[in-house]
Amino acid sequence: MVNAYEIIKDPHLDDKIRKEGSHKVLGFDGLIAMDSGGFQFIRRHILNIEPASILKLYAESRPDYGVILDHPIGPGISEYQRRKRQALTLRNSEVMVKEHRSQNPVLIPVIHGQSVKSAKWYLKKLLSIADFPVLGIGSLVPSVFNMKGALRTHTAFRMLSYIRRALPEKLLHVFGIASTLSMHLMFYAGIDSVDSSAWRLKAAYGAIQLPGVGDRYITARVRHKEYRDLSAEEMNLLDECRCPACRKGTTNSLRTSFSARALHNAWVYQREVQLARKLIKGGEYDNYVEGVLKRSSRFARLFELVKRYRLSS
């Protein structure tokens, strides 16, 4: 997944990707999705971007999927602001569907809500615009990982459960939640795909990801000093890692090189996705997820929450 905001802000890249197409520029023949950059535009107070300009970028750069320009709902906004942003995203959805002239890219609308009630209202409006084969769910990160109070976390998973039941035949994608542990939480909840830049961000902060374990901080950053010594089990996981960084280097290279950590994290992330697909296909995924997530006190609580809503659906 690439981001329209990052492309538009770089005139050279913008020109190149429009002329050559996203697949050629990336040197990748698999599926490419392009996010609209809605979160970044709002965060940087760039509010004059029009859906037609995003649609034009999609048409010229030719990704396989293009996310409809949305207005994410952040924590602490008023009811009025929430409805206003939902209305703006619905308007953009209608405009982009109407102006879309081809089947490539497939447009992905984004569902935003702060409760089952608001998601239900939004979904009814969205489905009156078009019959979308793939739908995204946004604005979940602050709620899912609200560890100081359970209300928003409960609401987020009730909402996810409702959307999954309401759209049993549709593919659902959750934006921004995809660490090596949280991806399993989403898949267990019935989500089909996820995305995140966590593999890169964690590398920048000195963390590596380990399969079935989660994050371990291994650099000399003072705030993470207590995590620098890996356990024997964690060292064994690194010894068995076949990522390009681990094959060429040592644990020390992961401690000193951002690029090595980022490459390692991306590799582990992709291997976990492949493992999840294999286990789901073989009907063995639930037991694996429960075993992995219950190792972490943080994720064990979230797993029990997801399990409760899944069993009650």
Secondary structure as GFF3:
##gff-version 3
##sequence-region A 1 313
A	DSSP	beta_strand	2	3	.	.	.	ID=ss1
A	DSSP	alpha_helix	4	8	.	.	.	ID=ss2
A	DSSP	alpha_helix	11	20	.	.	.	ID=ss3
A	DSSP	alpha_helix	22	26	.	.	.	ID=ss4
A	DSSP	beta_strand	33	35	.	.	.	ID=ss5
A	DSSP	alpha_helix	38	43	.	.	.	ID=ss6
A	DSSP	alpha_helix	51	61	.	.	.	ID=ss7
A	DSSP	beta_strand	65	67	.	.	.	ID=ss8
A	DSSP	alpha_helix	79	99	.	.	.	ID=ss9
A	DSSP	beta_strand	106	108	.	.	.	ID=ss10
A	DSSP	beta_strand	110	111	.	.	.	ID=ss11
A	DSSP	alpha_helix	116	127	.	.	.	ID=ss12
A	DSSP	beta_strand	134	137	.	.	.	ID=ss13
A	DSSP	alpha_helix	141	144	.	.	.	ID=ss14
A	DSSP	alpha_helix	150	166	.	.	.	ID=ss15
A	DSSP	beta_strand	171	175	.	.	.	ID=ss16
A	DSSP	alpha_helix	182	188	.	.	.	ID=ss17
A	DSSP	beta_strand	193	195	.	.	.	ID=ss18
A	DSSP	alpha_helix	198	204	.	.	.	ID=ss19
A	DSSP	beta_strand	207	210	.	.	.	ID=ss20
A	DSSP	beta_strand	214	217	.	.	.	ID=ss21
A	DSSP	three_ten_helix	222	227	.	.	.	ID=ss22
A	DSSP	alpha_helix	232	240	.	.	.	ID=ss23
A	DSSP	alpha_helix	244	248	.	.	.	ID=ss24
A	DSSP	alpha_helix	251	256	.	.	.	ID=ss25
A	DSSP	alpha_helix	258	281	.	.	.	ID=ss26
A	DSSP	alpha_helix	285	293	.	.	.	ID=ss27
A	DSSP	alpha_helix	297	312	.	.	.	ID=ss28
###
